[in-house]
Amino acid sequence: MTARSSVRKAVIPAAGLGTRFLPATKAVPKEMLPIVDVPTIQLVIDEAVRAGVTDVIVVNGRNKHAIEDHFDHAYELEHTLRERGNARAADEMAAISTLVRLISVRQKQPLGLGHAVLCAREAVGDEPFAVLLGDDLIDNDADPGIGQLIRVHAETGAAAIAIMEVPAGKEHMYGIVAGDRDAGGRMRIREMVEKPKPGTAPSRWAIVGRYVLPPEIWPHLANTPPGAGGEIQLTDALRELAVSPAGMVGVVVAGARHDAGDKLGYLRANLAYALKRPELRDAVLALCREILAGQGV
């Protein structure tokens, strides 16, 4: 994808408390937890930028100033790095502040993912937009995950969401969709349910944290009552959009997906990204072998 993308704006909900990573997230936003040495949210925003997105609306909460600070200029840091002869690091820090136009919106009450997206309505306006969950990583250097959905939206005019098949018995952990799949593997979605009770899921196809949505989603979100967990669920609004004339398409996105909001998923992401880096790969492999040998594996 290039800067001529049909989708210019992306929403990243980032108001959650990050309770699964306490005590690390007591004072640090979970979105700022590093994957090796890069904050998780920076990897997500980089994916959006590579897909042609120019504006990112971060929906945040209290004590999330570190996210805004990270994407701002750090003059003292850059100046000190240059004085010490580390111009390369200084340039890398400066580039972060020009990566994207960042718009910060406050979600004042924790009313759910659907409500978080709705908080961005004024900043997004009347145009199609992307939604990227800040703890879902899709690693594809050649073809960013959200860019794949943007192309499907441009081709079909339908909302496009990322889906993956999950193991049997795990359906209750996800939003689940069902529908008709075409020869290319895309699914015309007919049914959606948020975290179905065990044994009731209509399929094993789960929603992954990437969406491209038309502006028609706004009234559905505004009229969605609290659902599962007493929260305003994005899935409930998407269900209404799926049965609209434009419809909704589920896409199996190419790329390695990491759930950085889960402890094991977070550790896996760190290992996977470290192994991609030539200066770390051999040392990380040696470290893994050493640890496994120490465990008698």
WOLIN-V469656 format. One line per field, one symbol per residue. burial: + if it has 24 or more other C-alpha atoms within 12 Angstrom, else -. A space follows every 50 residues. Layout:
burial=???
This chain:
burial=+---++++++++++++++--+------+++++++++--++++++++++++ +++++++++++--+++++-+++-----+-----------+--++-++-++ +++++++--++++++++++++-++---+++++++++++++--++++++++ ++++--+++++++++-----+++++++++------+++++++++++---- ++++++++++++++++++-+++-+--++---+++++++++++----++++ +++---+++++----+--++++++-----------------------
